[in-house]
Amino acid sequence: MSDNVLNEKIEAQAWLEYKKTRSPKLRDSFIRQYAPLVRYVAGKVAMGLPQNVDYDDLVGYGVFGLIDAIDKFDPEKHVKFKTYAVTRIRGAIFDELRAIDWVPRSVRQKSREVEEAIVNLESKLGRQVTDKEIADELGLKEDEFNDTLIKISGTSVLSLNDVWYTGDENDKVSIVESIESPQTLNPDNIVEREVVKKVILEALQELPEKEKKVLVLYYYEDLTLKEIGKVLEVTESRVSQLHTKAILRLRARLMNARKGIF
């Protein structure tokens, strides 16, 4: 038996024991074991945020998410703890970022304007719209529109983690959770009543190819923006623009879905 298999068996037993006993000693052991995961997730989040957001603060927020994951993890559901914890850690970080309202008001306003332009155009045209059409709607040249996307890139990372409800208060999903589950990229796998998930997944499929690739490479393959740039043979700045456009398109589709447009 390999060391990895042996370690997995020992950990599985430890989780079962923790579920029964809620041992503080075991809890502390899990926190120490998965502390590097918090640093990793915080690092990933930090890459999409302005430099004035402190990495150590993100780690601190993430620790609360890790503790929450440890307390709520159910080993009998046959999901790896690491997979479960990443969403909780990231969620805790973004919850705190929202609470401290770190995005400048002017940047938030620009993000709303772009999103509203996409919502209005897509509801009118009934299809995904081009960069030129969005720029024209905003009264901007295309290069000015691209500069705007760079300025609001931090808000797009935040909005990707916004929670959308699927009708039941206890049944919710974020855009990022849909991207991170490769098996759910096929809308046929979605239960009909989960309208929000269905809309997200259909919108993902309809994104321009480069935008879709950026989302999957960043959120599922865990590549950095710089690494994605090398894969797509574009600059890191261009990757950031593609990422922001993709998220704003997804959010616009959700807004129109709520209005019954799509």
Helices and strands as residue ranges (DSSP letters): H 3-21, H 24-47, H 55-72, G 75-77, H 81-100, H 105-125, H 131-138, H 142-151, H 153-160, E 163-165, E 172-174, H 175-180, G 182-185, G 187-189, H 195-206, H 209-219, H 225-232, H 236-258
